[in-house]
Amino acid sequence: MERQSITFLKYISIIQRNTGRYFDLNLEADQIGSGQQFFLLRIAENEGITMYDLARIGSFDKGTVTKAVQKMVQQGYVRIEVDEYDKRVRHLYITEQARGLIERVYDLRDSWNAQITEGFTPEEREQVLHLLERMAKGSCDSLSKLIESKEEEK
């Protein structure tokens, strides 16, 4: 079988690395990086979300979520409340200190999206979003199947 010399994965990787660098450079003064901004916005959009649900929404492992949340707690952007009925469950809330930062992250995100799709028609933007969404779902489904088959082998 002939191998492709360049695949779409190369371009996804470049976009991801550049996006991370863009957020890191723009959020450096706030001591928050590209890794934390995703979690900060999800917490702001879903006040009281649990770490488990945060991991599920973003397809992250629990350790990644815990590390990101702990950093934001230390910086005063997020607070944790223990569930009154189940002490193992932690609910996440943004702090007043985080509100301005959250607006700035939304603005940065909108600006970056506009920059990397400059010259695209609205239809092209929608098509790219739809195709990437399908690819993300396909990657999640394929990985789940692989994990299941590995667990069955044990």
PyMOL commands that set and color helices and strands:
alter all, ss='L'
color gray80, all
select helices_A, chain A and resi 8-30+34-45+51-58+62-74+96-116+122-153
alter helices_A, ss='H'
color red, helices_A
select strands_A, chain A and resi 49-50+78-82+90-94
alter strands_A, ss='S'
color yellow, strands_A
deselect
rebuild
show_as cartoon
